[in-house]
Amino acid sequence: MIDSDAVMALAVFPAAAAIAWAGAYAWAQWLRHRHDAPPPAVAPPAAEATRLAQLEAGLEALTLELERLAEGQRYAARLLEERLPRTGPAAECPKALESGRTITPH
């Protein structure tokens, strides 16, 4: 019969060789793919392009509406400033009004 040490040697050395071969093969694959050209950029499908165009159009409409609201708010503030009597620290200090600065209460 075969000695137990011989059986152990017959089992360990082929297993170690298989592990070393698998490691070397994996490393070679990694080195080969590392230098490959990057994959080409994929163009977005037509559905995504349409959705993106709709999103851009909606955003543009939103910015226009916000600008209209801001203009209306500036107009209302100007009307109130012209019609309401001036009271408080700004009325006492006309120099602040001429420079366009506003005196705040804090």
C-alpha positions in Angstrom: 0.0 0.0 0.0 0.9 3.6 -0.4 2.2 5.5 2.6 -0.1 8.3 4.0 2.6 10.9 3.4 2.8 9.9 -0.2 -1.0 10.2 -0.5 -0.9 13.6 1.1 1.9 14.7 -1.3 -0.1 13.4 -4.3 -3.1 15.4 -3.2 -1.5 18.7 -2.1 0.9 19.3 -5.0 -1.8 19.0 -7.8 -4.2 21.1 -5.8 -1.5 23.8 -5.3 -0.7 23.6 -9.0 -4.3 24.1 -9.9 -4.7 27.1 -7.6 -1.5 28.7 -9.0 -2.7 28.1 -12.6 -6.1 29.6 -11.9 -4.5 32.6 -10.3 -2.1 33.1 -13.2 -4.9 32.7 -15.7 -7.1 35.3 -13.9 -4.2 37.7 -13.7 -3.5 37.3 -17.4 -7.1 38.0 -18.2 -7.1 41.1 -16.0 -3.9 42.4 -17.7 -5.3 41.8 -21.2 -8.7 43.5 -20.5 -7.0 46.4 -18.7 -5.4 47.6 -21.9 -8.5 47.1 -24.1 -10.2 50.1 -25.5 -13.2 51.4 -23.5 -16.6 50.4 -24.8 -18.1 52.9 -27.2 -20.7 55.3 -25.8 -24.2 54.2 -26.3 -26.6 56.8 -27.7 -29.7 57.2 -25.5 -32.9 55.7 -27.0 -35.4 57.9 -28.7 -37.8 57.7 -25.8 -35.2 59.1 -23.4 -34.3 61.9 -25.9 -38.0 62.8 -26.2 -38.4 62.8 -22.4 -35.4 65.0 -22.0 -36.7 67.4 -24.6 -40.0 67.6 -22.7 -38.2 68.2 -19.5 -36.2 71.0 -21.0 -39.3 72.6 -22.4 -41.1 72.4 -19.1 -38.1 73.9 -17.3 -38.0 76.8 -19.8 -41.7 77.5 -19.2 -41.2 77.4 -15.5 -38.4 79.9 -15.6 -40.5 82.3 -17.8 -43.4 82.1 -15.3 -41.1 82.8 -12.4 -39.7 85.8 -14.2 -43.2 87.1 -14.8 -44.1 86.6 -11.1 -40.9 88.5 -10.0 -41.7 91.3 -12.4 -45.2 91.6 -11.0 -43.9 91.6 -7.5 -41.4 94.4 -8.3 -44.2 96.4 -9.9 -46.5 96.0 -6.9 -43.6 97.0 -4.5 -42.9 100.1 -6.6 -46.6 101.1 -6.6 -46.9 100.6 -2.8 -43.7 102.7 -2.3 -45.1 105.5 -4.4 -48.6 105.5 -2.8 -47.9 104.9 0.9 -46.6 107.7 3.1 -43.1 107.4 4.2 -42.6 106.7 7.9 -39.9 105.3 10.1 -36.1 105.7 9.9 -36.1 106.0 6.1 -38.3 109.1 6.1 -36.0 110.7 8.7 -32.9 109.9 6.6 -33.4 110.9 2.9 -29.8 110.2 2.2 -30.5 106.4 2.6 -33.3 106.6 0.0 -31.2 108.5 -2.5 -28.4 105.9 -2.3 -30.9 103.0 -2.9 -30.0 101.4 0.5 -32.7 100.1 2.8 -32.4 100.4 6.6 -33.6 97.2 8.2 -34.9 96.9 11.8 -32.2 94.5 13.0 
